[in-house]
């Protein structure tokens, strides 16, 4: 098989302690995707959309494009975010054969780019959290249970599901925990995972226990997180994390690298 070609749009640089031990988001995403199926043959090219505002020169040569998380807010009126929103909008409209995946900030950018809004929530959502899946979410994630555990690290959110998308799941704090849009002429119960054009999740399936511990500690030290919030997040860090076995596996199924049941 021809190697799957992926591009990752780097929307931030991790904190120094994360960068030192876990690498940049290029490395973190590469590690995440390889963890579920080391045998998948793929390339992952990185583009710095913040500092260099660089983008894949030929989108059509990629099977999928991923947008990472960021400490920035998708609703900010700054040049690099506005350019990213415009790029995402054009990509979704003009290249339906290129799979588009949004993680946290990436989920929010896709929301803004395709007619939705991103706003600040009333509270933070941090650490491993139970996501209640919709019927569509169960089908896509192959879940026998209604609940999946996802690492969260956000306050901004996309409050409503965008027209043309379907909701994947919700938590007590954030209704829209992910969305899916199929390619034209494919929707409903007959749609296959290979028919998915856009898949987003509000959580951080690429975050490990170690990464979350570092980020929580940094934000607690800065007073961004209260001691109570930080302690609770660290405690829940011991729970099962479905970021690799469920969400990364689903990404590969959408790309056709792993056989899908539907």
C-alpha positions as CSV (number, residue, x, y, z in Angstrom):
1,X,0.0,0.0,0.0
2,X,1.1,3.6,-0.6
3,X,1.9,5.3,2.7
4,X,-0.8,7.5,4.1
5,X,0.2,11.1,3.9
6,X,-0.9,13.4,6.7
7,X,-0.2,17.0,7.5
8,X,-0.5,18.4,11.0
9,X,-1.0,22.2,11.4
10,X,0.9,23.2,14.6
11,X,-1.3,25.8,16.4
12,X,1.0,26.1,19.4
13,X,4.2,25.1,21.1
14,X,4.0,23.0,24.3
15,X,5.2,24.3,27.6
16,X,9.0,23.9,28.1
17,X,8.7,20.9,30.4
18,X,6.4,19.1,28.0
19,X,8.6,20.0,25.0
20,X,11.7,18.6,26.7
21,X,10.2,15.2,27.6
22,X,7.4,14.7,25.0
23,X,8.5,16.9,22.1
24,X,6.5,19.4,20.1
25,X,3.0,18.7,18.8
26,X,4.4,17.1,15.7
27,X,6.1,14.5,17.9
28,X,3.1,14.2,20.2
29,X,0.7,13.6,17.4
30,X,3.1,11.2,15.7
31,X,3.5,9.2,18.9
32,X,-0.3,9.2,19.5
33,X,-1.1,7.9,16.0
34,X,1.6,5.2,16.1
35,X,0.5,3.9,19.5
36,X,-2.6,2.3,18.3
37,X,-1.2,0.6,15.2
38,X,2.6,0.7,14.7
39,X,2.3,-1.2,11.5
40,X,0.4,1.6,9.7
41,X,2.7,3.1,7.1
42,X,2.3,6.9,7.1
43,X,4.1,10.2,6.9
44,X,3.2,13.2,9.1
45,X,4.4,16.5,7.8
46,X,4.2,19.5,10.2
47,X,3.4,23.1,9.3
48,X,3.8,26.1,11.7
49,X,0.7,28.1,11.2
50,X,1.4,30.5,14.1
51,X,5.0,31.8,13.7
52,X,5.5,31.0,10.0
53,X,1.9,30.9,8.8
54,X,2.9,28.1,6.5
55,X,0.5,25.6,5.0
56,X,0.6,22.5,2.8
57,X,1.3,23.6,-0.7
58,X,-0.9,21.0,-2.3
59,X,-3.7,19.8,-0.1
60,X,-4.8,17.2,-2.6
61,X,-1.7,15.1,-2.1
62,X,-2.6,14.5,1.6
63,X,-5.1,11.9,2.8
64,X,-5.8,13.9,5.9
65,X,-5.0,17.2,7.7
66,X,-5.0,17.6,11.5
67,X,-5.4,20.8,13.5
68,X,-3.8,20.7,17.0
69,X,-4.8,22.3,20.2
70,X,-3.6,25.7,21.4
71,X,-3.6,28.0,24.4
72,X,-5.0,30.6,22.0
73,X,-8.7,31.2,21.6
74,X,-10.3,30.5,18.2
75,X,-12.4,33.6,18.4
76,X,-9.4,36.0,18.7
77,X,-9.1,38.5,15.9
78,X,-5.4,38.0,15.1
79,X,-3.8,37.4,11.7
80,X,-2.7,33.8,12.1
81,X,-6.0,32.6,13.5
82,X,-8.0,34.5,10.9
83,X,-5.8,33.0,8.2
84,X,-6.3,29.5,9.7
85,X,-10.0,29.9,9.8
86,X,-10.0,31.0,6.1
87,X,-7.8,28.1,5.1
88,X,-10.0,25.6,6.9
89,X,-13.1,27.0,5.4
90,X,-11.7,26.8,1.8
91,X,-10.3,23.3,2.5
92,X,-13.6,21.9,3.7
93,X,-15.4,23.4,0.7
94,X,-13.0,22.6,-2.1
95,X,-11.3,19.4,-1.1
96,X,-14.0,16.9,0.1
97,X,-11.7,14.0,-0.4
98,X,-9.1,15.3,2.1
99,X,-10.1,14.1,5.6
100,X,-10.0,16.9,8.2
101,X,-9.5,16.3,11.9
102,X,-9.8,18.9,14.6
103,X,-8.5,18.5,18.2
104,X,-9.7,21.0,20.9
105,X,-8.6,24.4,19.4
106,X,-8.7,22.6,16.0
107,X,-12.3,21.6,16.8
108,X,-13.1,25.2,17.6
109,X,-11.4,26.6,14.5
110,X,-13.5,24.2,12.4
111,X,-16.6,25.3,14.2
112,X,-15.8,29.0,13.5
113,X,-14.7,28.3,9.9
114,X,-17.9,26.5,8.9
115,X,-20.5,28.8,10.3
116,X,-20.5,28.2,14.1
117,X,-19.2,30.1,17.0
118,X,-16.5,29.6,19.7
119,X,-17.1,31.3,23.1
120,X,-15.7,31.1,26.6
121,X,-17.5,28.6,28.8
122,X,-18.5,29.4,32.4
123,X,-15.9,27.0,33.8
124,X,-12.8,25.0,32.9
125,X,-13.0,21.3,32.0
126,X,-9.8,19.5,32.9
127,X,-8.6,15.9,33.1
128,X,-10.1,12.6,32.2
129,X,-13.9,13.2,31.8
130,X,-16.8,10.9,30.9
131,X,-18.3,11.7,27.5
132,X,-21.8,10.5,27.0
133,X,-22.0,9.3,23.4
134,X,-24.9,9.9,21.0
135,X,-26.1,7.1,18.8
136,X,-23.9,8.5,16.0
137,X,-21.0,8.7,18.5
138,X,-21.4,5.1,19.5
139,X,-21.4,3.9,15.8
140,X,-18.3,6.0,14.9
141,X,-16.2,5.1,18.0
142,X,-17.4,1.5,18.0
143,X,-18.5,1.8,21.6
144,X,-20.4,-0.9,23.4
145,X,-20.8,1.5,26.2
146,X,-22.5,4.9,26.1
147,X,-19.5,6.4,27.9
148,X,-15.9,7.2,26.8
149,X,-13.2,8.7,28.9
150,X,-11.4,11.7,27.3
151,X,-8.6,14.0,28.5
152,X,-9.9,17.6,28.6
153,X,-8.0,20.8,28.9
154,X,-10.2,23.8,27.8
155,X,-12.5,26.6,28.7
156,X,-13.5,27.8,25.3
157,X,-16.1,25.7,23.5
158,X,-18.4,25.5,20.4
159,X,-21.8,25.7,22.1
160,X,-23.9,24.4,19.2
161,X,-23.6,21.8,16.6
162,X,-23.0,23.4,13.2
163,X,-25.6,22.8,10.5
164,X,-24.6,19.8,8.3
165,X,-22.8,18.1,11.3
166,X,-23.9,15.5,13.8
167,X,-23.1,15.5,17.5
168,X,-20.7,12.8,18.8
169,X,-21.2,13.3,22.5
170,X,-21.5,15.6,25.5
171,X,-20.3,16.1,29.0
172,X,-21.9,17.9,32.0
173,X,-19.7,21.0,31.3
174,X,-19.6,21.0,27.5
175,X,-22.5,19.9,25.3
176,X,-20.6,19.8,22.0
177,X,-17.7,17.3,22.6
178,X,-17.2,16.5,19.0
179,X,-18.9,16.6,15.6
180,X,-18.8,14.7,12.3
181,X,-19.7,15.7,8.8
182,X,-19.9,13.2,5.9
183,X,-18.9,13.7,2.3
184,X,-21.8,14.9,0.0
185,X,-24.5,12.3,-0.5
186,X,-23.5,10.2,2.5
187,X,-25.3,10.6,5.8
188,X,-27.5,8.8,8.3
189,X,-27.5,5.2,9.2
190,X,-26.1,4.0,5.9
191,X,-23.0,6.1,6.0
192,X,-19.6,4.4,6.6
193,X,-16.6,5.6,8.4
194,X,-14.8,6.0,5.1
195,X,-17.6,8.5,4.1
196,X,-16.6,10.9,6.9
197,X,-15.1,14.1,5.7
198,X,-14.6,16.0,9.0
199,X,-14.2,14.6,12.5
200,X,-13.6,16.8,15.5
201,X,-13.2,16.3,19.3
202,X,-13.2,18.9,22.0
203,X,-10.9,16.8,24.2
204,X,-7.2,15.9,23.9
205,X,-7.0,12.3,22.9
206,X,-3.2,12.8,22.2
207,X,-2.5,13.9,25.8
208,X,-0.9,11.3,28.0
209,X,-1.0,11.1,31.8
210,X,2.4,12.7,32.0
211,X,1.6,15.6,29.7
212,X,-1.6,16.4,31.6
213,X,0.2,16.3,35.0
214,X,2.8,18.8,33.7
215,X,0.2,21.2,32.2
216,X,-2.0,21.1,35.3
217,X,1.0,21.8,37.5
218,X,2.0,24.8,35.4
219,X,-1.4,26.3,35.3
220,X,-2.0,25.7,39.0
221,X,1.3,27.5,39.8
222,X,0.3,30.4,37.7
223,X,-3.1,30.6,39.4
224,X,-5.1,29.7,36.3
225,X,-6.4,26.6,38.0
226,X,-7.6,26.6,41.6
227,X,-5.9,24.1,43.9
228,X,-9.2,22.2,44.1
229,X,-9.5,21.9,40.3
230,X,-5.9,20.9,39.9
231,X,-6.1,18.2,42.6
232,X,-9.3,16.8,41.1
233,X,-7.7,16.6,37.6
234,X,-4.6,14.8,38.9
235,X,-6.9,12.3,40.8
236,X,-8.9,11.6,37.7
237,X,-5.7,11.2,35.7
238,X,-5.6,7.6,37.1
239,X,-8.8,6.7,35.2
240,X,-9.0,4.8,31.9
241,X,-8.0,7.0,28.9
242,X,-9.7,6.1,25.6
243,X,-7.6,8.6,23.6
244,X,-5.5,5.9,21.8
245,X,-7.6,2.7,21.7
246,X,-10.8,4.5,20.7
247,X,-10.2,7.9,19.2
248,X,-6.8,7.3,17.4
249,X,-8.1,4.0,16.2
250,X,-11.2,5.8,14.8
251,X,-9.0,8.3,12.9
252,X,-7.2,5.4,11.2
253,X,-10.5,3.8,10.4
254,X,-11.7,7.0,8.8
255,X,-8.5,7.1,6.7
256,X,-9.0,3.5,5.7
257,X,-5.8,2.2,7.4
258,X,-7.6,-0.1,9.8
259,X,-10.7,-2.1,8.9
260,X,-13.9,-0.5,10.0
261,X,-16.8,-2.6,11.2
262,X,-19.3,-0.3,9.5
